[in-house]
């Protein structure tokens, strides 16, 4: 079978790395891919939002299966478009992808089906939003309704700060994503990412991971797309995962099915573990980034049959096997990220870093220069993944590899996994 992976990030490199090892894959393509994905697949210069070119390429090359990585094409209806053209694709329809594409839609679905989440209000008009804020106790969470590349959530410590965030979003500060805002109560607790494959009815649980969204050590500074992750997490006990599945994940899938919007693909639920149990923060309609980079290396089974079964409604016949080890990912980013950063800096030592035992390196924002040099071409650029018998061993492996990378134009956090390491016996 010929398979096409759509996307250019670390998540897509991890997926391509796994799919390239499948005996079912005769030829693997990626669009547009990156310098690392090029070692696993044939990269083609097609934008993920160019539906016509993607469809034409799939027909010309007789692609048997398309795996859509990023959320934007899913929310724009790429899977619907491909399937309508007779091309099998993994991911939810545009209607089902509203779970991520509209936070207001997700919150209203939770309200209708009694899924535990934060209390909320949704607004398109500033004065009404301000009156709602005046009735809340800080901190207050302000979210842009639409897709904002991980930058549409503000935790405001004061009512004035919440009002400023609302005013900025409604005035166009985040473009179309902020035309409507969702204002929520702040949930105290510890956050984790829960993943399951879904076939419209059945769930196949993958695992839970924890990521580090803040840019600096100690979980300080602005939110990012993710500066690192690890799995498994000691927070996700068997009892907790069962509770998430029965009270949140399965009711989401059942609720959508009842409303005529069957969900197929991967369900990525952001969960806050509060003193009152797990509550849903958000839903993403695609694999996480950087969480995928710590889930996929631990998977023993062939990923492709599971993805096809999700598309075909046949997950009840699938089981997965996992390596009994931990994985930890350190994200290396361009200096200045998540603010303004410079592209074009040269990265050296990646090949040497990859020789560290139990290390895999996934690329994100990279390309090759005319002389073959590795060039930074984005905000988040490299994902250094270490594996080991526990999170501390995985952390040691990852940072040993980081130390071999010569990149004056980049940086990373030095404390990825600190919560889990703290729980280990001395």
ChimeraX attribute file (.defattr): number of C-alpha atoms within 10 A of each C-alpha:
attribute: neighborCount
match mode: 1-to-1
recipient: residues
	/A:1	12
	/A:2	16
	/A:3	27
	/A:4	27
	/A:5	27
	/A:6	27
	/A:7	26
	/A:8	25
	/A:9	28
	/A:10	31
	/A:11	26
	/A:12	29
	/A:13	31
	/A:14	28
	/A:15	24
	/A:16	27
	/A:17	20
	/A:18	19
	/A:19	22
	/A:20	20
	/A:21	13
	/A:22	14
	/A:23	10
	/A:24	14
	/A:25	15
	/A:26	10
	/A:27	15
	/A:28	20
	/A:29	23
	/A:30	26
	/A:31	22
	/A:32	19
	/A:33	31
	/A:34	27
	/A:35	23
	/A:36	25
	/A:37	29
	/A:38	18
	/A:39	13
	/A:40	21
	/A:41	23
	/A:42	15
	/A:43	21
	/A:44	17
	/A:45	10
	/A:46	17
	/A:47	16
	/A:48	21
	/A:49	17
	/A:50	11
	/A:51	18
	/A:52	12
	/A:53	13
	/A:54	21
	/A:55	19
	/A:56	12
	/A:57	15
	/A:58	22
	/A:59	14
	/A:60	9
	/A:61	13
	/A:62	13
	/A:63	20
	/A:64	16
	/A:65	23
	/A:66	24
	/A:67	23
	/A:68	25
	/A:69	25
	/A:70	22
	/A:71	21
	/A:72	20
	/A:73	21
	/A:74	27
	/A:75	24
	/A:76	18
	/A:77	19
	/A:78	25
	/A:79	24
	/A:80	18
	/A:81	17
	/A:82	20
	/A:83	14
	/A:84	10
	/A:85	13
	/A:86	12
	/A:87	18
	/A:88	21
	/A:89	27
	/A:90	25
	/A:91	35
	/A:92	32
	/A:93	24
	/A:94	20
	/A:95	18
	/A:96	24
	/A:97	28
	/A:98	21
	/A:99	24
	/A:100	25
	/A:101	25
	/A:102	21
	/A:103	24
	/A:104	24
	/A:105	15
	/A:106	20
	/A:107	25
	/A:108	15
	/A:109	18
	/A:110	19
	/A:111	15
	/A:112	9
	/A:113	14
	/A:114	14
	/A:115	21
	/A:116	18
	/A:117	20
	/A:118	18
	/A:119	12
	/A:120	17
	/A:121	17
	/A:122	22
	/A:123	19
	/A:124	16
	/A:125	14
	/A:126	18
	/A:127	13
	/A:128	12
	/A:129	20
	/A:130	18
	/A:131	11
	/A:132	16
	/A:133	24
	/A:134	13
	/A:135	9
	/A:136	15
	/A:137	12
	/A:138	18
	/A:139	19
	/A:140	22
	/A:141	21
	/A:142	28
	/A:143	25
	/A:144	29
	/A:145	27
	/A:146	23
	/A:147	20
	/A:148	17
	/A:149	12
	/A:150	11
	/A:151	15
	/A:152	20
	/A:153	17
	/A:154	19
	/A:155	17
	/A:156	18
	/A:157	14
	/A:158	15
	/A:159	18
	/A:160	14
	/A:161	17
	/A:162	24
	/A:163	22
	/A:164	14
	/A:165	23
	/A:166	29
	/A:167	19
	/A:168	15
	/A:169	25
	/A:170	21
	/A:171	14
	/A:172	12
	/A:173	16
	/A:174	18
	/A:175	15
	/A:176	16
	/A:177	21
	/A:178	24
	/A:179	18
	/A:180	21
	/A:181	29
	/A:182	23
	/A:183	26
	/A:184	22
	/A:185	19
	/A:186	20
	/A:187	20
	/A:188	11
	/A:189	15
	/A:190	13
	/A:191	21
	/A:192	21
	/A:193	24
	/A:194	24
	/A:195	27
	/A:196	20
	/A:197	25
	/A:198	30
	/A:199	26
	/A:200	23
	/A:201	18
	/A:202	19
	/A:203	22
	/A:204	21
	/A:205	19
	/A:206	19
	/A:207	16
	/A:208	25
	/A:209	27
	/A:210	28
	/A:211	25
	/A:212	29
	/A:213	19
	/A:214	19
	/A:215	22
	/A:216	18
	/A:217	15
	/A:218	13
	/A:219	16
	/A:220	11
	/A:221	12
	/A:222	14
	/A:223	19
	/A:224	19
	/A:225	20
	/A:226	20
	/A:227	26
	/A:228	29
	/A:229	29
	/A:230	31
	/A:231	29
	/A:232	23
	/A:233	23
	/A:234	16
	/A:235	18
	/A:236	20
	/A:237	12
	/A:238	10
	/A:239	9
	/A:240	14
	/A:241	18
	/A:242	14
	/A:243	14
	/A:244	23
	/A:245	19
	/A:246	13
	/A:247	17
	/A:248	22
	/A:249	26
	/A:250	18
	/A:251	18
	/A:252	24
	/A:253	22
	/A:254	18
	/A:255	20
	/A:256	20
	/A:257	15
	/A:258	10
	/A:259	9
	/A:260	11
	/A:261	18
	/A:262	19
	/A:263	30
	/A:264	27
	/A:265	28
	/A:266	25
	/A:267	30
	/A:268	22
	/A:269	26
	/A:270	22
	/A:271	23
	/A:272	21
	/A:273	21
	/A:274	13
	/A:275	10
	/A:276	8
	/A:277	13
	/A:278	23
	/A:279	22
	/A:280	23
	/A:281	22
	/A:282	18
	/A:283	24
	/A:284	20
	/A:285	27
	/A:286	26
	/A:287	25
	/A:288	28
	/A:289	23
	/A:290	31
	/A:291	28
	/A:292	23
	/A:293	31
	/A:294	30
	/A:295	25
	/A:296	19
	/A:297	22
	/A:298	18
	/A:299	16
	/A:300	13
	/A:301	16
	/A:302	16
	/A:303	16
	/A:304	21
	/A:305	15
	/A:306	21
	/A:307	24
	/A:308	20
	/A:309	20
	/A:310	28
	/A:311	23
	/A:312	15
	/A:313	15
	/A:314	18
	/A:315	22
	/A:316	14
	/A:317	9
	/A:318	11
	/A:319	11
	/A:320	13
	/A:321	11
	/A:322	14
	/A:323	11
	/A:324	12
	/A:325	16
	/A:326	23
	/A:327	33
	/A:328	37
	/A:329	33
	/A:330	30
	/A:331	27
	/A:332	23
	/A:333	26
	/A:334	27
	/A:335	18
	/A:336	14
	/A:337	18
	/A:338	19
	/A:339	10
	/A:340	10
	/A:341	15
	/A:342	15
	/A:343	16
	/A:344	16
	/A:345	15
	/A:346	18
	/A:347	19
	/A:348	15
	/A:349	15
	/A:350	18
	/A:351	12
	/A:352	11
	/A:353	22
	/A:354	20
	/A:355	13
	/A:356	17
	/A:357	14
	/A:358	16
	/A:359	24
	/A:360	21
	/A:361	26
	/A:362	28
	/A:363	27
	/A:364	31
	/A:365	22
	/A:366	27
	/A:367	21
	/A:368	16
	/A:369	13
	/A:370	7
	/A:371	6
	/A:372	9
	/A:373	13
	/A:374	20
	/A:375	20
	/A:376	28
	/A:377	21
	/A:378	19
	/A:379	24
	/A:380	28
	/A:381	23
	/A:382	28
	/A:383	32
	/A:384	28
	/A:385	30
	/A:386	30
	/A:387	27
	/A:388	20
	/A:389	12
	/A:390	19
	/A:391	29
	/A:392	21
	/A:393	18
	/A:394	25
	/A:395	27
	/A:396	15
	/A:397	24
	/A:398	30
	/A:399	24
	/A:400	17
	/A:401	26
	/A:402	27
	/A:403	10
	/A:404	17
	/A:405	18
	/A:406	14
	/A:407	19
	/A:408	12
	/A:409	17
	/A:410	23
	/A:411	18
	/A:412	22
	/A:413	19
	/A:414	14
	/A:415	17
	/A:416	27
	/A:417	24
	/A:418	17
	/A:419	14
	/A:420	18
	/A:421	18
	/A:422	11
	/A:423	11
	/A:424	11
	/A:425	5
	/A:426	5
